[in-house]
Amino acid sequence: MSQPVNEKLSRNEDDLPPLLEMFARAADGVFAIDQAQRIILWNQAAERLLGYRADEVLGRPCYEIFGGRSRTGQLRCSPACSLLTTAKQGKPVETTDLLTRTKTGQTIWITTSVIVVPSKSPDLFTMVHLFRNVTNQVETERLLERIQSLLGQAVWPVEKEPTLPSDLPSPLRSLTPRERDVLRLIAKGETAKEIADTLHISTATARNHTQRILGKLGVHTKLEALALAFRYNLL
């Protein structure tokens, strides 16, 4: 005989099955839903991140709590949840970034990974969501993408050697004229092949220039390199 819904929803962490208990004690925020999208697990990290106590969310539809939107502004959390549909089809559920609100109304970005936990019945499962606050990361990425877009609209004279700013840090000063040309073309949004065509070099050489630029600047991505160059008016 199955347990009443309210009894299931009122379980505390000590009463959870071993697998869900592991999630309940995770450092990341964790919540789980049943196939009706009702929240059946809400761990302490989720409470810290969003401000809701477990007794405020258990039994409620997850979309009422999160109301998440994608980076393009599309509503992702709704009764017609695409992630739930994907899980019901037995397909892997993608990790996604969502813009949501805390209990106090503060908007934050979270990245959410989903684990589908099957039950004894093949048609039933629990969707466990692990999430963390990535607001700073997302806002930095969007700012750098905007910077790159604006820089890409400018016309950069590749042939003319610019005057270097007097306060330019040594890593930026260490860039060769050709590497600075490559950096300007990256700012325009050109691919390695397009850079190669513009500078009349091979695609492999263009990629090597890019890797040397990242190494000299001590960064890991082209966006980080552009942000540093933009900060010191190198571009």
C-alpha atoms as a printed R data frame, in Angstrom:
    type eleno elety resid chain resno      x      y       z
1   ATOM     1    CA   MET     A     1  0.000  0.000   0.000
2   ATOM     2    CA   SER     A     2  1.461  3.367  -1.005
3   ATOM     3    CA   GLN     A     3  2.033  6.092   1.535
4   ATOM     4    CA   PRO     A     4 -0.228  9.155   1.531
5   ATOM     5    CA   VAL     A     5  1.160 12.045  -0.490
6   ATOM     6    CA   ASN     A     6  1.442 14.340   2.517
7   ATOM     7    CA   GLU     A     7  3.487 11.758   4.399
8   ATOM     8    CA   LYS     A     8  5.903 11.480   1.500
9   ATOM     9    CA   LEU     A     9  6.226 15.230   1.178
10  ATOM    10    CA   SER     A    10  6.817 15.813   4.883
11  ATOM    11    CA   ARG     A    11  9.778 13.482   5.117
12  ATOM    12    CA   ASN     A    12 12.818 15.026   6.712
13  ATOM    13    CA   GLU     A    13 16.360 14.233   5.607
14  ATOM    14    CA   ASP     A    14 16.762 11.433   8.156
15  ATOM    15    CA   ASP     A    15 13.863  9.492   6.582
16  ATOM    16    CA   LEU     A    16 15.042  9.649   2.979
17  ATOM    17    CA   PRO     A    17 16.170  6.615   0.971
18  ATOM    18    CA   PRO     A    18 19.989  6.312   0.887
19  ATOM    19    CA   LEU     A    19 20.435  7.823  -2.592
20  ATOM    20    CA   LEU     A    20 18.229 10.833  -1.909
21  ATOM    21    CA   GLU     A    21 19.823 11.205   1.519
22  ATOM    22    CA   MET     A    22 23.170 11.638  -0.226
23  ATOM    23    CA   PHE     A    23 21.710 14.428  -2.345
24  ATOM    24    CA   ALA     A    24 20.060 15.998   0.685
25  ATOM    25    CA   ARG     A    25 23.451 16.434   2.344
26  ATOM    26    CA   ALA     A    26 25.211 17.786  -0.764
27  ATOM    27    CA   ALA     A    27 27.050 21.105  -0.685
28  ATOM    28    CA   ASP     A    28 25.207 22.272  -3.813
29  ATOM    29    CA   GLY     A    29 21.572 23.215  -3.730
30  ATOM    30    CA   VAL     A    30 19.427 20.143  -4.371
31  ATOM    31    CA   PHE     A    31 15.721 19.713  -4.893
32  ATOM    32    CA   ALA     A    32 13.786 16.774  -6.277
33  ATOM    33    CA   ILE     A    33 10.394 16.579  -7.922
34  ATOM    34    CA   ASP     A    34  7.953 13.807  -8.714
35  ATOM    35    CA   GLN     A    35  6.272 13.425 -12.090
36  ATOM    36    CA   ALA     A    36  3.606 15.927 -11.081
37  ATOM    37    CA   GLN     A    37  6.419 18.498 -10.656
38  ATOM    38    CA   ARG     A    38  5.836 18.659  -6.899
39  ATOM    39    CA   ILE     A    39  8.915 19.294  -4.805
40  ATOM    40    CA   ILE     A    40  9.632 16.277  -2.589
41  ATOM    41    CA   LEU     A    41 13.171 17.142  -1.463
42  ATOM    42    CA   TRP     A    42 14.756 20.490  -0.568
43  ATOM    43    CA   ASN     A    43 18.164 20.453   1.081
44  ATOM    44    CA   GLN     A    44 19.800 22.993   3.379
45  ATOM    45    CA   ALA     A    45 22.048 24.350   0.623
46  ATOM    46    CA   ALA     A    46 18.944 25.127  -1.456
47  ATOM    47    CA   GLU     A    47 17.556 26.997   1.538
48  ATOM    48    CA   ARG     A    48 20.766 29.038   1.833
49  ATOM    49    CA   LEU     A    49 20.821 29.866  -1.877
50  ATOM    50    CA   LEU     A    50 17.169 30.820  -2.349
51  ATOM    51    CA   GLY     A    51 15.979 31.613   1.166
52  ATOM    52    CA   TYR     A    52 13.022 29.214   1.224
53  ATOM    53    CA   ARG     A    53 12.702 26.706   4.064
54  ATOM    54    CA   ALA     A    54 11.798 23.148   3.160
55  ATOM    55    CA   ASP     A    55  8.371 23.455   4.763
56  ATOM    56    CA   GLU     A    56  7.642 26.424   2.484
57  ATOM    57    CA   VAL     A    57  8.267 24.543  -0.754
58  ATOM    58    CA   LEU     A    58  7.551 20.837  -0.188
59  ATOM    59    CA   GLY     A    59  4.489 19.773  -2.147
60  ATOM    60    CA   ARG     A    60  4.460 22.894  -4.309
61  ATOM    61    CA   PRO     A    61  5.133 22.846  -8.062
62  ATOM    62    CA   CYS     A    62  8.758 23.644  -8.774
63  ATOM    63    CA   TYR     A    63  7.836 26.226 -11.415
64  ATOM    64    CA   GLU     A    64  6.021 28.294  -8.781
65  ATOM    65    CA   ILE     A    65  9.241 28.599  -6.787
66  ATOM    66    CA   PHE     A    66 11.746 29.075  -9.593
67  ATOM    67    CA   GLY     A    67  9.921 30.645 -12.547
68  ATOM    68    CA   GLY     A    68 13.229 30.287 -14.351
69  ATOM    69    CA   ARG     A    69 14.087 31.953 -17.649
70  ATOM    70    CA   SER     A    70 16.825 31.155 -20.131
71  ATOM    71    CA   ARG     A    71 19.601 33.507 -21.247
72  ATOM    72    CA   THR     A    72 17.364 34.580 -24.121
73  ATOM    73    CA   GLY     A    73 14.516 35.427 -21.742
74  ATOM    74    CA   GLN     A    74 12.412 32.384 -22.598
75  ATOM    75    CA   LEU     A    75 10.305 30.992 -19.740
76  ATOM    76    CA   ARG     A    76 11.727 27.554 -18.929
77  ATOM    77    CA   CYS     A    77  9.892 26.746 -15.686
78  ATOM    78    CA   SER     A    78  6.224 26.031 -16.381
79  ATOM    79    CA   PRO     A    79  3.688 23.179 -16.228
80  ATOM    80    CA   ALA     A    80  4.914 22.256 -19.732
81  ATOM    81    CA   CYS     A    81  8.484 21.616 -18.586
82  ATOM    82    CA   SER     A    82 10.748 20.595 -21.463
83  ATOM    83    CA   LEU     A    83 13.213 18.941 -19.071
84  ATOM    84    CA   LEU     A    84 10.471 16.742 -17.618
85  ATOM    85    CA   THR     A    85  9.318 15.828 -21.118
86  ATOM    86    CA   THR     A    86 12.869 14.854 -22.036
87  ATOM    87    CA   ALA     A    87 13.172 12.707 -18.906
88  ATOM    88    CA   LYS     A    88  9.870 10.953 -19.655
89  ATOM    89    CA   GLN     A    89 11.239 10.089 -23.091
90  ATOM    90    CA   GLY     A    90 14.231  8.415 -21.453
91  ATOM    91    CA   LYS     A    91 16.693 10.895 -22.956
92  ATOM    92    CA   PRO     A    92 19.591 12.648 -21.151
93  ATOM    93    CA   VAL     A    93 18.559 15.972 -19.610
94  ATOM    94    CA   GLU     A    94 20.840 18.869 -20.469
95  ATOM    95    CA   THR     A    95 22.485 21.159 -17.933
96  ATOM    96    CA   THR     A    96 20.963 24.613 -18.191
97  ATOM    97    CA   ASP     A    97 21.403 28.127 -16.822
98  ATOM    98    CA   LEU     A    98 18.306 29.782 -15.379
99  ATOM    99    CA   LEU     A    99 17.507 33.280 -14.174
100 ATOM   100    CA   THR     A   100 15.430 32.951 -11.010
101 ATOM   101    CA   ARG     A   101 14.546 34.894  -7.868
102 ATOM   102    CA   THR     A   102 15.260 34.299  -4.218
103 ATOM   103    CA   LYS     A   103 12.558 34.527  -1.569
104 ATOM   104    CA   THR     A   104 13.466 38.194  -1.048
105 ATOM   105    CA   GLY     A   105 13.075 38.950  -4.753
106 ATOM   106    CA   GLN     A   106 16.749 39.127  -5.662
107 ATOM   107    CA   THR     A   107 17.452 37.875  -9.187
108 ATOM   108    CA   ILE     A   108 20.247 35.331  -9.489
109 ATOM   109    CA   TRP     A   109 21.566 32.990 -12.150
110 ATOM   110    CA   ILE     A   110 21.811 29.309 -11.331
111 ATOM   111    CA   THR     A   111 23.168 26.413 -13.332
112 ATOM   112    CA   THR     A   112 21.089 23.268 -12.970
113 ATOM   113    CA   SER     A   113 22.041 19.654 -13.615
114 ATOM   114    CA   VAL     A   114 19.395 16.943 -13.532
115 ATOM   115    CA   ILE     A   115 19.711 13.332 -12.430
116 ATOM   116    CA   VAL     A   116 16.802 10.996 -13.112
117 ATOM   117    CA   VAL     A   117 16.390  8.433 -10.319
118 ATOM   118    CA   PRO     A   118 14.242  5.455 -11.390
119 ATOM   119    CA   SER     A   119 11.860  3.661  -9.063
120 ATOM   120    CA   LYS     A   120 10.662  0.064  -8.898
121 ATOM   121    CA   SER     A   121  7.951  0.980 -11.376
122 ATOM   122    CA   PRO     A   122  9.446  1.537 -14.860
123 ATOM   123    CA   ASP     A   123  7.010  4.367 -15.545
124 ATOM   124    CA   LEU     A   124  7.880  6.357 -12.421
125 ATOM   125    CA   PHE     A   125 10.991  8.281 -11.522
126 ATOM   126    CA   THR     A   126 12.267 11.177  -9.437
127 ATOM   127    CA   MET     A   127 14.035 14.147 -11.012
128 ATOM   128    CA   VAL     A   128 16.844 15.403  -8.790
129 ATOM   129    CA   HIS     A   129 18.114 18.899  -9.603
130 ATOM   130    CA   LEU     A   130 21.537 20.060  -8.420
131 ATOM   131    CA   PHE     A   131 22.099 23.799  -8.714
132 ATOM   132    CA   ARG     A   132 24.552 26.507  -7.738
133 ATOM   133    CA   ASN     A   133 24.741 30.286  -7.963
134 ATOM   134    CA   VAL     A   134 26.639 31.351 -11.110
135 ATOM   135    CA   THR     A   135 25.478 34.975 -11.220
136 ATOM   136    CA   ASN     A   136 28.969 36.492 -11.357
137 ATOM   137    CA   GLN     A   137 30.096 34.071 -14.050
138 ATOM   138    CA   VAL     A   138 27.061 34.618 -16.287
139 ATOM   139    CA   GLU     A   139 27.123 38.405 -15.916
140 ATOM   140    CA   THR     A   140 30.853 38.488 -16.716
141 ATOM   141    CA   GLU     A   141 30.337 36.317 -19.791
142 ATOM   142    CA   ARG     A   142 27.476 38.488 -21.022
143 ATOM   143    CA   LEU     A   143 29.499 41.668 -20.449
144 ATOM   144    CA   LEU     A   144 32.467 40.290 -22.349
145 ATOM   145    CA   GLU     A   145 30.213 39.108 -25.172
146 ATOM   146    CA   ARG     A   146 28.812 42.638 -25.373
147 ATOM   147    CA   ILE     A   147 32.313 44.106 -25.387
148 ATOM   148    CA   GLN     A   148 33.342 41.701 -28.121
149 ATOM   149    CA   SER     A   149 30.268 42.637 -30.153
150 ATOM   150    CA   LEU     A   150 30.989 46.361 -29.826
151 ATOM   151    CA   LEU     A   151 34.643 45.916 -30.665
152 ATOM   152    CA   GLY     A   152 33.699 43.776 -33.629
153 ATOM   153    CA   GLN     A   153 31.818 46.722 -35.139
154 ATOM   154    CA   ALA     A   154 34.947 48.851 -35.200
155 ATOM   155    CA   VAL     A   155 37.403 49.007 -38.084
156 ATOM   156    CA   TRP     A   156 40.874 47.960 -36.996
157 ATOM   157    CA   PRO     A   157 43.817 48.966 -39.235
158 ATOM   158    CA   VAL     A   158 45.904 45.820 -39.166
159 ATOM   159    CA   GLU     A   159 48.724 47.357 -41.161
160 ATOM   160    CA   LYS     A   160 49.309 50.348 -38.881
161 ATOM   161    CA   GLU     A   161 51.260 49.804 -35.694
162 ATOM   162    CA   PRO     A   162 49.427 51.467 -32.757
163 ATOM   163    CA   THR     A   163 51.072 53.463 -30.005
164 ATOM   164    CA   LEU     A   164 51.081 51.389 -26.837
165 ATOM   165    CA   PRO     A   165 49.566 52.975 -23.707
166 ATOM   166    CA   SER     A   166 52.241 54.034 -21.212
167 ATOM   167    CA   ASP     A   167 50.638 52.099 -18.341
168 ATOM   168    CA   LEU     A   168 50.383 48.858 -20.300
169 ATOM   169    CA   PRO     A   169 51.295 45.844 -18.081
170 ATOM   170    CA   SER     A   170 54.323 43.832 -19.182
171 ATOM   171    CA   PRO     A   171 52.277 40.776 -20.310
172 ATOM   172    CA   LEU     A   172 50.447 42.967 -22.828
173 ATOM   173    CA   ARG     A   173 53.684 44.686 -23.866
174 ATOM   174    CA   SER     A   174 55.170 41.273 -24.574
175 ATOM   175    CA   LEU     A   175 52.728 40.701 -27.429
176 ATOM   176    CA   THR     A   176 54.337 40.956 -30.842
177 ATOM   177    CA   PRO     A   177 52.804 43.221 -33.521
178 ATOM   178    CA   ARG     A   178 51.432 40.141 -35.274
179 ATOM   179    CA   GLU     A   179 49.906 38.845 -32.018
180 ATOM   180    CA   ARG     A   180 48.241 42.223 -31.482
181 ATOM   181    CA   ASP     A   181 46.865 41.995 -35.018
182 ATOM   182    CA   VAL     A   182 45.435 38.581 -34.180
183 ATOM   183    CA   LEU     A   183 43.906 39.936 -30.968
184 ATOM   184    CA   ARG     A   184 42.176 42.738 -32.901
185 ATOM   185    CA   LEU     A   185 40.752 40.249 -35.366
186 ATOM   186    CA   ILE     A   186 39.528 38.080 -32.488
187 ATOM   187    CA   ALA     A   187 37.779 41.196 -31.178
188 ATOM   188    CA   LYS     A   188 36.027 41.483 -34.551
189 ATOM   189    CA   GLY     A   189 34.670 37.985 -34.005
190 ATOM   190    CA   GLU     A   190 36.765 36.321 -36.708
191 ATOM   191    CA   THR     A   191 37.414 32.589 -36.575
192 ATOM   192    CA   ALA     A   192 40.876 31.065 -36.885
193 ATOM   193    CA   LYS     A   193 40.281 30.478 -40.603
194 ATOM   194    CA   GLU     A   194 39.111 34.058 -41.154
195 ATOM   195    CA   ILE     A   195 42.127 35.393 -39.261
196 ATOM   196    CA   ALA     A   196 44.363 33.223 -41.413
197 ATOM   197    CA   ASP     A   197 42.767 34.570 -44.600
198 ATOM   198    CA   THR     A   198 43.053 38.182 -43.417
199 ATOM   199    CA   LEU     A   199 46.715 37.878 -42.432
200 ATOM   200    CA   HIS     A   200 47.654 35.477 -45.259
201 ATOM   201    CA   ILE     A   201 48.841 32.789 -42.877
202 ATOM   202    CA   SER     A   202 47.784 29.195 -42.295
203 ATOM   203    CA   THR     A   203 44.902 28.320 -39.984
204 ATOM   204    CA   ALA     A   204 47.311 26.349 -37.794
205 ATOM   205    CA   THR     A   205 49.541 29.419 -37.456
206 ATOM   206    CA   ALA     A   206 46.526 31.545 -36.527
207 ATOM   207    CA   ARG     A   207 45.594 29.057 -33.806
208 ATOM   208    CA   ASN     A   208 49.193 29.005 -32.547
209 ATOM   209    CA   HIS     A   209 49.197 32.804 -32.316
210 ATOM   210    CA   THR     A   210 45.979 32.643 -30.288
211 ATOM   211    CA   GLN     A   211 47.426 30.080 -27.879
212 ATOM   212    CA   ARG     A   212 50.589 32.160 -27.421
213 ATOM   213    CA   ILE     A   213 48.475 35.228 -26.701
214 ATOM   214    CA   LEU     A   214 46.537 33.371 -24.004
215 ATOM   215    CA   GLY     A   215 49.780 32.033 -22.529
216 ATOM   216    CA   LYS     A   216 51.483 35.420 -22.421
217 ATOM   217    CA   LEU     A   217 48.472 37.084 -20.826
218 ATOM   218    CA   GLY     A   218 47.995 34.266 -18.317
219 ATOM   219    CA   VAL     A   219 44.354 33.711 -19.258
220 ATOM   220    CA   HIS     A   220 42.382 30.692 -20.429
221 ATOM   221    CA   THR     A   221 39.857 32.088 -22.893
222 ATOM   222    CA   LYS     A   222 39.753 34.603 -25.727
223 ATOM   223    CA   LEU     A   223 37.090 36.588 -23.871
224 ATOM   224    CA   GLU     A   224 39.431 36.988 -20.898
225 ATOM   225    CA   ALA     A   225 42.191 38.155 -23.230
226 ATOM   226    CA   LEU     A   226 39.859 40.689 -24.838
227 ATOM   227    CA   ALA     A   227 38.708 41.978 -21.460
228 ATOM   228    CA   LEU     A   228 42.313 42.542 -20.374
229 ATOM   229    CA   ALA     A   229 43.233 44.253 -23.635
230 ATOM   230    CA   PHE     A   230 40.103 46.393 -23.516
231 ATOM   231    CA   ARG     A   231 40.815 47.406 -19.938
232 ATOM   232    CA   TYR     A   232 44.173 48.879 -20.932
233 ATOM   233    CA   ASN     A   233 42.950 50.387 -24.207
234 ATOM   234    CA   LEU     A   234 45.109 48.118 -26.301
235 ATOM   235    CA   LEU     A   235 42.253 47.621 -28.755
